[in-house]
Amino acid sequence: MASDNEWQVAGRRKGASSRKKKTSTVAAVDLPVPEAGDSHRDQQRIIQTLNELRGEDFWSEWKDLLTGRLSDTGSYRGQTGVQIECLQDCVCYGLGSFSTCVSARYQLALLLLLLDALKIPVEHCSVYDPVFSLTELETLRALGFSVLTENEEGKRAVRQPTLFYLMHCGKALYNNLLWKNWSSQALPKLLIIGNSFHGIQERMLQRELQRDYAYLSTVMSVCEETALPCSQRFLDVFNDTALICFTPQSLSQLPESTWVDPEEPQYQHCPDLEIIRREQR
């Protein structure tokens, strides 16, 4: 990715013809076939949106805040122990239909800017949303993303420091991610850009938060959260967004019993779960 120059849509890469053949196979089972022109149009829109955001003051503030918290030696100043050269993976859930939703398109464009600023290769960023159309999947692959084929419901265990980009995602998705990495060794490997945990806490009854989203509730008192600024123009797109991490020092404040036998969340009292579950797709 070019940091200083404007983005441009790359030409068709070698091997594109083989992907087209796979699309034809899908068509044989009566699924819609994306038109090449639609994908190219979406790519152009995303790149235009990216170049628009690059000139916004709030993006400059985000970039300065994120890169400024990386020391000269590459260590994250949140004391997570994460080194910038180790932060080579990213996961994005719940982006939405960026071909029809302007907010989702801005969020996708900002993700590309973040990957560039944090020096994470686009191909190391996995994306998933069950609402993606075939055309959107083609667009994401053309931009270089790795497209997940399974609805993980946020239940992804990390083995190395990973950025999670979870803009306006449901509480269950955050809770599932925390559960899947529920140890004092794994949580510090998570770096989250998404909904403010403190904002969630303010909007929910404490007893319901503890009952339905126990893992989210537990870490709220020990997570390190930094609010990310947002201009008035983009309030609907980036409001209530924060950078969230978990330091070994803060996690050590929790009793050892916290980590024993974590049970998978069931959400029996949540008729409106805010995420699409695997069996529903």
Rosetta silent file (secondary structure, phi, psi, omega in degrees, C-alpha in Angstrom):
SEQUENCE: MASDNEWQVAGRRKGASSRKKKTSTVAAVDLPVPEAGDSHRDQQRIIQTLNELRGEDFWSEWKDLLTGRLSDTGSYRGQTGVQIECLQDCVCYGLGSFSTCVSARYQLALLLLLLDALKIPVEHCSVYDPVFSLTELETLRALGFSVLTENEEGKRAVRQPTLFYLMHCGKALYNNLLWKNWSSQALPKLLIIGNSFHGIQERMLQRELQRDYAYLSTVMSVCEETALPCSQRFLDVFNDTALICFTPQSLSQLPESTWVDPEEPQYQHCPDLEIIRREQR
SCORE:     score description
SCORE:     0.000 S_00000001
   1 L     0.000  143.955  177.740    0.000    0.000    0.000 S_00000001
   2 L   -94.356  125.685 -176.859    1.150    3.515   -0.708 S_00000001
   3 L   -80.176  -38.453 -170.952    1.012    5.768    2.311 S_00000001
   4 L   -97.827  -29.107 -177.804    1.537    9.128    0.675 S_00000001
   5 L   -91.933  160.665  178.435    0.083    8.698   -2.783 S_00000001
   6 L   -69.103  147.640  175.999   -3.540    8.248   -3.653 S_00000001
   7 L   -69.905  150.389  172.004   -4.840    4.740   -3.955 S_00000001
   8 L  -136.643  149.825  178.130   -5.659    3.349   -7.362 S_00000001
   9 L   -72.803  125.982 -179.406   -7.539    0.218   -8.316 S_00000001
  10 L   -72.782  153.929  176.510   -5.064   -2.414   -9.416 S_00000001
  11 L   -70.775  170.864 -179.204   -5.508   -4.190  -12.711 S_00000001
  12 L   -61.789  128.057 -176.455   -6.720   -7.769  -12.884 S_00000001
  13 L   -84.628  160.825  176.989   -4.115   -9.982  -11.294 S_00000001
  14 L   -59.740  135.126 -178.706   -2.757  -13.206  -12.642 S_00000001
  15 L    98.659   -3.438 -179.126   -5.054  -16.049  -11.725 S_00000001
  16 H   -64.564  -31.719 -178.484   -8.222  -13.994  -12.032 S_00000001
  17 H   -64.279  -34.277  178.894   -9.475  -16.270  -14.784 S_00000001
  18 H   -67.461  -34.755  177.290   -9.457  -19.244  -12.422 S_00000001
  19 H   -66.531  -35.496 -179.845  -11.613  -17.325   -9.951 S_00000001
  20 H   -65.155  -36.330  178.184  -14.049  -16.579  -12.764 S_00000001
  21 H   -64.673  -37.756  177.758  -14.366  -20.291  -13.484 S_00000001
  22 H   -63.879  -37.713  178.224  -15.274  -20.922   -9.855 S_00000001
  23 H   -61.576  -38.643  179.436  -17.995  -18.301  -10.120 S_00000001
  24 H   -63.472  -36.694  177.384  -19.472  -20.181  -13.080 S_00000001
  25 H   -63.031  -41.307  177.375  -19.632  -23.323  -10.949 S_00000001
  26 H   -61.180  -39.016 -178.022  -21.585  -21.435   -8.320 S_00000001
  27 H   -61.441  -25.594 -178.379  -23.997  -20.232  -11.006 S_00000001
  28 L   -66.132  -19.173  178.304  -24.886  -23.842  -11.760 S_00000001
  29 L  -105.697   26.576  170.057  -26.706  -24.040   -8.410 S_00000001
  30 L    66.485   29.123  171.912  -28.797  -20.959   -9.174 S_00000001
  31 L   -93.666  151.607 -178.101  -26.897  -18.433   -7.047 S_00000001
  32 L   -65.778  139.828  178.709  -26.503  -14.900   -8.424 S_00000001
  33 L   -99.070  124.337 -179.624  -23.361  -14.261  -10.423 S_00000001
  34 L   -68.564  139.521  176.003  -21.663  -10.925   -9.707 S_00000001
  35 L   -83.538  136.425 -177.373  -21.101   -8.704  -12.702 S_00000001
  36 H   -57.889  -36.419 -178.977  -17.505   -7.621  -13.193 S_00000001
  37 H   -63.932  -35.618  178.874  -18.615   -4.057  -13.754 S_00000001
  38 H   -64.225  -44.471  179.638  -20.326   -3.918  -10.359 S_00000001
  39 H   -64.226  -43.246  179.080  -17.182   -5.000   -8.540 S_00000001
  40 H   -62.683  -40.938  177.846  -15.038   -2.515  -10.446 S_00000001
  41 H   -61.586  -44.153  179.835  -17.507    0.266   -9.635 S_00000001
  42 H   -64.093  -39.941  177.575  -17.431   -0.644   -5.940 S_00000001
  43 H   -60.707  -43.280  179.649  -13.636   -0.677   -5.931 S_00000001
  44 H   -62.227  -42.004  179.653  -13.576    2.790   -7.467 S_00000001
  45 H   -63.803  -41.605 -179.311  -16.016    4.080   -4.857 S_00000001
  46 H   -64.409  -44.369 -179.926  -13.982    2.622   -1.998 S_00000001
  47 H   -65.691  -38.681  175.736  -10.742    4.144   -3.257 S_00000001
  48 H   -62.803  -41.085  179.055  -12.449    7.515   -3.723 S_00000001
  49 H   -66.342  -40.762  177.587  -13.800    7.284   -0.175 S_00000001
  50 H   -59.439  -47.892 -179.340  -10.374    6.324    1.152 S_00000001
  51 H   -66.724  -28.854  174.487   -8.738    9.320   -0.497 S_00000001
  52 H   -67.464  -45.983 -179.062  -11.511   11.528    0.887 S_00000001
  53 H   -65.774  -31.893 -178.414  -10.932   10.270    4.445 S_00000001
  54 H   -57.980  -28.410 -179.392   -7.188   10.723    4.097 S_00000001
  55 L   -91.680    0.665 -178.743   -7.730   14.483    4.054 S_00000001
  56 L   -82.247  140.492 -179.642   -9.994   14.567    7.119 S_00000001
  57 H   -61.218  -38.127 -175.982   -8.627   16.022   10.361 S_00000001
  58 H   -66.568  -31.818  175.863  -10.065   13.232   12.476 S_00000001
  59 H   -67.164  -39.591  176.721   -8.127   10.612   10.491 S_00000001
  60 H   -59.630  -38.595  177.813   -4.917   12.549   11.107 S_00000001
  61 H   -67.008  -42.699  176.890   -5.758   12.460   14.814 S_00000001
  62 H   -59.104  -48.759 -176.733   -6.417    8.724   14.684 S_00000001
  63 H   -62.300  -44.719  179.514   -3.175    8.090   12.858 S_00000001
  64 H   -63.629  -40.303 -179.119   -1.141   10.256   15.228 S_00000001
  65 H   -66.063  -45.941 -177.095   -2.752    8.627   18.254 S_00000001
  66 H   -68.772  -50.555 -178.564   -2.231    5.078   17.021 S_00000001
  67 H   -73.775  -28.437  178.265    1.276    5.464   15.674 S_00000001
  68 H   -67.732  -23.169  179.035    2.231    7.820   18.501 S_00000001
  69 L   -89.077    8.356  173.360    1.535    5.085   21.005 S_00000001
  70 E  -105.326  118.754 -175.217    4.113    2.932   19.321 S_00000001
  71 L   -70.688  172.038 -179.268    7.508    3.616   20.780 S_00000001
  72 L   -61.448  -27.278 -179.879   10.666    3.982   18.750 S_00000001
  73 L   -87.670   -4.081  177.697   11.519    0.362   19.529 S_00000001
  74 L    97.302    0.615 -179.244    8.135   -0.808   18.319 S_00000001
  75 E   -84.050  138.293  178.274    6.579   -1.588   21.691 S_00000001
  76 E   -71.678  128.952 -173.541    2.985   -0.576   22.237 S_00000001
  77 L   -74.390   -4.043  173.089    2.928    2.057   24.958 S_00000001
  78 L   -76.021    5.528  177.171   -0.206    0.581   26.460 S_00000001
  79 L    66.660   24.516  176.983    2.252   -1.857   28.064 S_00000001
  80 L   -75.749  -18.658 -174.734    0.722   -4.828   26.280 S_00000001
  81 L    84.736   -0.752 -179.890    4.162   -5.945   25.214 S_00000001
  82 L   -72.352  131.162  175.846    2.936   -6.006   21.595 S_00000001
  83 E   -99.726  140.442 -175.973    5.614   -5.097   19.071 S_00000001
  84 L   -59.932  -34.119  179.628    4.535   -3.339   15.896 S_00000001
  85 L   -72.340  -16.366  176.572    6.476   -5.805   13.770 S_00000001
  86 L   -89.050  -19.974 -179.227    4.500   -8.600   15.463 S_00000001
  87 L   -80.859   79.738 -173.795    1.128   -6.957   14.801 S_00000001
  88 L  -114.164    2.172 -178.891    0.761   -8.526   11.376 S_00000001
  89 E  -124.536  151.028  178.454   -2.799   -9.859   11.484 S_00000001
  90 E  -144.254  144.986  175.088   -6.211   -8.217   11.449 S_00000001
  91 E  -129.233  132.150  178.543   -9.779   -9.525   11.636 S_00000001
  92 E  -123.195  118.517  175.076  -12.824   -7.501   10.608 S_00000001
  93 E  -112.832  153.536  167.123  -16.326   -8.674   11.473 S_00000001
  94 L    65.972   33.751 -177.365  -19.703   -7.071   10.845 S_00000001
  95 L   -68.547  -36.133 -178.219  -18.727   -4.468    8.283 S_00000001
  96 L    96.315  178.682 -176.512  -22.091   -4.501    6.521 S_00000001
  97 L   -83.387   93.755 -173.576  -23.083   -4.123    2.883 S_00000001
  98 L   -74.641  -13.407  177.766  -20.597   -1.529    1.657 S_00000001
  99 L   -78.415  -22.976 -178.782  -21.970   -1.519   -1.895 S_00000001
 100 L  -117.255  -18.182 -177.010  -25.314   -0.121   -0.712 S_00000001
 101 L  -110.404  118.732 -177.781  -24.507    1.460    2.670 S_00000001
 102 H   -63.995  -39.901 -179.581  -22.396    4.622    2.688 S_00000001
 103 H   -60.622  -44.012  178.716  -21.446    4.201    6.368 S_00000001
 104 H   -63.562  -35.565  178.868  -20.087    0.705    5.714 S_00000001
 105 H   -66.028  -41.402  176.250  -18.099    2.045    2.765 S_00000001
 106 H   -63.462  -40.486 -179.691  -16.480    4.694    4.962 S_00000001
 107 H   -66.119  -37.643  176.037  -15.671    2.060    7.571 S_00000001
 108 H   -66.402  -42.412  178.569  -14.064   -0.170    4.949 S_00000001
 109 H   -62.295  -39.939  179.311  -12.038    2.750    3.605 S_00000001
 110 H   -67.656  -35.012  176.178  -10.859    3.592    7.116 S_00000001
 111 H   -59.372  -43.094  178.117   -9.841   -0.026    7.646 S_00000001
 112 H   -61.945  -39.762  177.110   -7.573    0.234    4.604 S_00000001
 113 H   -64.788  -40.489  179.281   -6.028    3.407    6.017 S_00000001
 114 H   -64.131  -44.577  178.713   -5.472    1.705    9.381 S_00000001
 115 H   -59.025  -40.583  178.294   -3.785   -1.292    7.794 S_00000001
 116 H   -64.169  -47.644 -177.022   -1.484    1.073    5.939 S_00000001
 117 H   -65.365  -36.217 -177.834   -0.664    3.120    9.039 S_00000001
 118 L   -92.510    3.106  175.919   -0.028    0.028   11.184 S_00000001
 119 L    60.674   37.540  174.862    1.931   -1.695    8.407 S_00000001
 120 L   -99.189  120.214  179.416   -0.354   -4.728    8.331 S_00000001
 121 L   -58.920  139.924 -178.876   -0.500   -6.277    4.841 S_00000001
 122 H   -58.113  -37.056 -178.526   -4.037   -6.271    3.422 S_00000001
 123 H   -67.864  -13.215  176.154   -3.750   -9.975    2.653 S_00000001
 124 H   -92.467    8.099  178.938   -3.244  -10.571    6.382 S_00000001
 125 E  -106.754  116.322  178.421   -6.653   -9.068    7.139 S_00000001
 126 E   -93.622  134.892 -177.687   -9.541  -11.551    7.310 S_00000001
 127 E  -126.201  147.609  175.919  -13.053  -10.193    6.783 S_00000001
 128 E  -157.965  136.844  166.869  -16.500  -11.665    7.288 S_00000001
 129 L  -155.383  126.534 -178.143  -20.099  -10.577    7.356 S_00000001
 130 L   -62.761  -12.306 -179.882  -22.955  -12.947    6.490 S_00000001
 131 L   -89.336   -5.732  179.824  -24.674  -10.115    4.610 S_00000001
 132 L   -58.328  134.119  173.657  -21.887   -9.743    2.013 S_00000001
 133 L   -82.924  168.262  177.498  -23.144  -10.256   -1.543 S_00000001
 134 H   -61.630  -36.905  177.789  -21.161  -12.222   -4.120 S_00000001
 135 H   -64.527  -41.200  179.096  -20.168   -8.950   -5.762 S_00000001
 136 H   -66.470  -38.025  176.228  -18.905   -7.597   -2.438 S_00000001
 137 H   -62.085  -41.705  177.443  -16.906  -10.769   -1.842 S_00000001
 138 H   -62.807  -40.854  179.966  -15.323  -10.336   -5.270 S_00000001
 139 H   -63.845  -44.962 -179.729  -14.533   -6.709   -4.462 S_00000001
 140 H   -61.787  -42.517  178.584  -12.905   -7.593   -1.148 S_00000001
 141 H   -65.913  -38.329  178.716  -10.730  -10.237   -2.774 S_00000001
 142 H   -64.126  -32.424  177.751   -9.759   -7.805   -5.535 S_00000001
 143 H   -77.516  -10.211  175.561   -8.647   -5.329   -2.863 S_00000001
 144 L   108.593   -3.923 -177.429   -6.445   -8.053   -1.380 S_00000001
 145 L   -70.045  154.966  170.290   -8.448   -9.123    1.681 S_00000001
 146 E   -94.161  116.767 -174.862   -8.705  -12.699    2.899 S_00000001
 147 E   -95.142  120.232  177.455  -12.420  -13.532    2.941 S_00000001
 148 L   -72.751  146.208 -178.492  -13.574  -15.982    5.598 S_00000001
 149 L  -105.717   -4.345 -177.549  -16.093  -18.580    4.463 S_00000001
 150 L  -124.234  140.073  175.662  -17.491  -19.526    7.878 S_00000001
 151 L   -76.436  102.851 -177.409  -19.489  -17.498   10.378 S_00000001
 152 L   -81.838  -10.418 -176.757  -17.230  -17.655   13.428 S_00000001
 153 L    55.624   25.357 -179.102  -19.616  -15.555   15.547 S_00000001
 154 L    83.238   -0.205 -175.106  -16.493  -13.815   16.833 S_00000001
 155 L   -87.612   71.345 -178.407  -15.166  -17.044   18.365 S_00000001
 156 L  -119.308  120.001  176.146  -11.621  -16.779   17.068 S_00000001
 157 L   -83.426  135.814 -179.863   -8.641  -17.769   19.189 S_00000001
 158 L  -103.685  146.784  177.670   -5.491  -15.754   18.512 S_00000001
 159 L  -113.004  -14.408  177.777   -1.952  -17.080   18.611 S_00000001
 160 L  -144.843  163.460 -177.582   -0.177  -13.813   17.917 S_00000001
 161 L   -52.825  127.837 -172.829   -0.979  -10.109   18.383 S_00000001
 162 E  -137.562  134.427  173.577   -4.023   -9.316   16.249 S_00000001
 163 E   -86.577  129.536  174.168   -6.014   -6.181   15.485 S_00000001
 164 E  -110.906  122.477 -179.127   -9.794   -6.661   15.580 S_00000001
 165 E  -106.036  103.870 -168.878  -11.811   -4.071   13.672 S_00000001
 166 E  -129.495   66.603 -175.169  -15.353   -4.347   15.027 S_00000001
 167 L   -74.001  120.677  175.654  -17.240   -1.202   14.143 S_00000001
 168 L    55.571   36.395  178.310  -20.752   -1.039   15.638 S_00000001
 169 L   -84.880  160.683 -179.787  -20.821   -4.798   16.215 S_00000001
 170 L   -69.236  154.869 -178.416  -23.197   -6.521   18.615 S_00000001
 171 H   -61.052  -34.026 -179.173  -22.242   -7.103   22.241 S_00000001
 172 H   -63.104  -33.576 -179.869  -22.398  -10.874   21.768 S_00000001
 173 H   -66.099  -43.394  176.157  -19.613  -10.717   19.191 S_00000001
 174 H   -63.341  -44.533 -178.611  -17.290   -8.954   21.644 S_00000001
 175 H   -61.502  -41.599  178.135  -18.315  -11.347   24.401 S_00000001
 176 H   -63.988  -42.170  179.117  -17.628  -14.372   22.172 S_00000001
 177 H   -61.948  -43.878  178.807  -14.201  -13.050   21.209 S_00000001
 178 H   -63.836  -44.010  179.497  -13.270  -12.524   24.847 S_00000001
 179 H   -58.682  -43.794 -176.303  -14.518  -15.993   25.812 S_00000001
 180 H   -67.317  -19.305 -179.608  -12.472  -17.660   23.071 S_00000001
 181 L  -120.635   33.690 -171.105   -9.320  -15.928   24.365 S_00000001
 182 L   -79.170   79.882  171.875  -10.156  -16.098   28.050 S_00000001
 183 L  -159.319  157.498 -179.770   -6.743  -16.223   29.718 S_00000001
 184 L   -71.894  -11.381  177.098   -4.294  -13.702   31.076 S_00000001
 185 L   -90.731  -35.012 -174.629   -1.863  -14.822   28.362 S_00000001
 186 L   -85.633  -39.905 -175.600   -4.185  -14.524   25.350 S_00000001
 187 H   -57.527  -37.645  178.022   -6.134  -11.324   26.055 S_00000001
 188 H   -64.019  -10.855  177.717   -3.052   -9.069   25.820 S_00000001
 189 H   -84.796   -5.912  179.370   -2.694  -10.237   22.211 S_00000001
 190 E   -93.430  131.639  170.430   -5.986   -8.531   21.301 S_00000001
 191 E  -125.487  115.446 -171.301   -6.038   -4.950   20.072 S_00000001
 192 E  -111.620  131.821  166.159   -9.614   -3.846   19.382 S_00000001
 193 E  -114.481  112.315 -175.316  -10.941   -0.876   17.450 S_00000001
 194 E  -176.256 -151.944 -177.414  -14.671   -0.849   17.974 S_00000001
 195 E   -62.585  139.564  175.137  -17.481    0.092   20.331 S_00000001
 196 L   -62.724  124.025  176.402  -16.489    1.769   23.573 S_00000001
 197 H   -64.764  -37.505  178.789  -16.808   -0.777   26.392 S_00000001
 198 H   -64.891  -36.136  177.098  -17.492    2.060   28.797 S_00000001
 199 H   -64.707  -40.284  176.647  -20.284    3.254   26.519 S_00000001
 200 H   -61.372  -43.332 -179.264  -21.836   -0.214   26.563 S_00000001
 201 H   -61.782  -39.753 -178.866  -21.642   -0.235   30.344 S_00000001
 202 H   -68.725  -27.527 -175.120  -23.387    3.122   30.602 S_00000001
 203 H   -93.292   -4.818 -177.303  -26.263    2.007   28.371 S_00000001
 204 L  -120.127  151.160  170.060  -27.019   -1.303   30.089 S_00000001
 205 L   -68.248  134.950 -175.154  -28.307   -2.373   33.468 S_00000001
 206 H   -58.973  -40.735 -178.106  -25.379   -3.864   35.351 S_00000001
 207 H   -65.792  -35.270  178.107  -27.253   -7.033   36.331 S_00000001
 208 H   -72.891  -36.747  177.261  -28.220   -7.704   32.700 S_00000001
 209 H   -62.755  -45.145 -179.772  -24.680   -7.046   31.510 S_00000001
 210 H   -67.877  -36.133 -178.293  -23.279   -9.506   34.053 S_00000001
 211 H   -73.399  -45.129 -171.403  -25.935  -12.125   33.294 S_00000001
 212 H   -93.910  -29.440 -175.389  -25.880  -11.997   29.493 S_00000001
 213 L  -133.039   63.312 -170.473  -22.349  -10.803   28.662 S_00000001
 214 H   -61.156  -39.425 -177.284  -20.263  -12.030   31.578 S_00000001
 215 H   -70.833  -41.303  176.178  -16.873  -11.857   29.855 S_00000001
 216 H   -62.295  -43.506  179.964  -17.475   -8.358   28.571 S_00000001
 217 H   -62.171  -40.353 -175.945  -18.665   -7.281   32.009 S_00000001
 218 H   -66.366  -40.445 -174.022  -15.605   -8.739   33.742 S_00000001
 219 H   -83.033  -10.346 -176.193  -12.975   -6.998   31.616 S_00000001
 220 L   -60.209  -30.864 -177.853  -14.583   -3.564   31.689 S_00000001
 221 L   -82.204  -12.378 -175.179  -12.864   -2.691   34.942 S_00000001
 222 L  -124.101   -2.886  178.768   -9.410   -3.734   33.732 S_00000001
 223 L   -77.571  154.978  175.571   -9.298   -2.914   30.011 S_00000001
 224 E  -102.720  115.249 -173.648   -7.324    0.062   28.765 S_00000001
 225 E  -121.238  132.655  176.988   -9.600    2.190   26.584 S_00000001
 226 E  -124.204  119.001  179.669   -8.770    5.284   24.557 S_00000001
 227 E   -66.429  136.358  176.986  -11.588    7.199   22.865 S_00000001
 228 L   -99.703  128.967 -174.582  -10.977    7.865   19.167 S_00000001
 229 L   -66.082  156.312  179.242  -12.086   11.332   17.999 S_00000001
 230 L  -145.388  134.213  178.200  -14.826   11.820   15.440 S_00000001
 231 L   -77.477  159.496 -178.909  -15.847   14.879   13.460 S_00000001
 232 H   -57.676  -35.679 -177.587  -19.462   16.047   13.437 S_00000001
 233 H   -62.697  -32.201 -174.241  -19.798   15.034    9.801 S_00000001
 234 H  -110.482   24.342 -178.084  -19.034   11.380   10.537 S_00000001
 235 H   -58.787  -40.635 -178.827  -20.868   10.922   13.838 S_00000001
 236 H   -69.111  -18.476 -174.486  -23.193    8.284   12.390 S_00000001
 237 H   -97.505  -43.987 -171.712  -20.226    6.337   11.048 S_00000001
 238 H  -123.473   16.062 -178.592  -17.529    6.465   13.725 S_00000001
 239 L   -67.624  151.906  174.856  -19.246    7.627   16.907 S_00000001
 240 L    60.140   32.695 -179.382  -18.489    5.901   20.218 S_00000001
 241 E   -99.211  141.312 -177.342  -15.366    4.260   18.799 S_00000001
 242 E  -142.103  158.414  170.725  -12.418    3.373   21.009 S_00000001
 243 E   -97.587  123.956 -172.988   -9.056    1.650   20.984 S_00000001
 244 E  -126.653  133.329  174.951   -9.154   -1.161   23.544 S_00000001
 245 E  -144.074  171.472 -176.408   -6.391   -3.387   24.853 S_00000001
 246 L  -130.284  114.965 -177.966   -5.677   -5.560   27.881 S_00000001
 247 L   -90.596  146.121  176.245   -2.410   -5.207   29.750 S_00000001
 248 H   -56.508  -35.845 -179.423   -0.907   -8.055   31.788 S_00000001
 249 H   -63.869  -44.427  179.952   -0.623   -5.645   34.702 S_00000001
 250 H   -68.669  -41.708 -179.366   -4.321   -4.795   34.683 S_00000001
 251 H   -64.269  -27.160  179.495   -5.422   -8.390   34.181 S_00000001
 252 L   -66.904  -13.532  177.480   -3.365   -9.430   37.201 S_00000001
 253 L   -73.128  -20.557  179.526   -5.860   -7.495   39.335 S_00000001
 254 L   -80.562  144.111  178.889   -8.472  -10.170   38.659 S_00000001
 255 L   -64.445  152.654 -179.000   -8.508  -13.233   40.942 S_00000001
 256 H   -58.640  -30.350 -179.383   -7.059  -16.461   39.537 S_00000001
 257 H   -63.719  -18.307  179.618  -10.500  -18.062   39.734 S_00000001
 258 H   -57.737  -33.335 -170.888  -11.600  -15.696   36.953 S_00000001
 259 H   -95.356   -1.195 -173.452   -9.851  -17.841   34.354 S_00000001
 260 L   -82.114  126.823  173.649  -10.996  -21.278   35.514 S_00000001
 261 L    46.117   62.127  177.774  -13.294  -23.296   33.204 S_00000001
 262 L   -67.470  126.530 -178.594  -14.847  -20.496   31.127 S_00000001
 263 L   -88.361  142.196  178.705  -18.230  -21.631   29.818 S_00000001
 264 L   -64.496  132.582 -179.883  -19.305  -20.889   26.270 S_00000001
 265 L   -61.193  142.251 -178.589  -21.913  -18.093   26.190 S_00000001
 266 L  -114.967  -30.785  176.826  -25.488  -19.242   25.513 S_00000001
 267 L    60.560   45.333 -178.743  -27.548  -15.996   25.525 S_00000001
 268 L   -67.330  -24.149 -176.863  -30.731  -17.628   26.768 S_00000001
 269 L  -104.289   19.130 -175.000  -32.156  -14.276   27.884 S_00000001
 270 L  -121.497   85.341  178.450  -31.298  -12.369   24.699 S_00000001
 271 L   -65.680  -30.695  178.057  -34.077  -12.490   22.085 S_00000001
 272 L  -112.478   92.075 -169.768  -32.375   -9.670   20.147 S_00000001
 273 L   -85.585  -11.768  176.912  -28.746  -10.751   20.026 S_00000001
 274 L    71.193    3.990  173.693  -27.512   -8.125   17.523 S_00000001
 275 L  -134.107  158.047  175.029  -25.528  -10.725   15.565 S_00000001
 276 L   -91.593  118.905 -176.979  -26.447  -13.324   12.943 S_00000001
 277 L   -81.149  159.968 -173.183  -25.770  -16.742   14.403 S_00000001
 278 H   -59.227  -42.922 -175.560  -24.253  -19.558   12.408 S_00000001
 279 H   -72.767  -11.762 -179.953  -27.360  -21.748   12.291 S_00000001
 280 H   -87.748   -4.456 -175.219  -29.448  -18.869   10.963 S_00000001
 281 L  -110.336    0.000    0.000  -27.451  -18.583    7.777 S_00000001
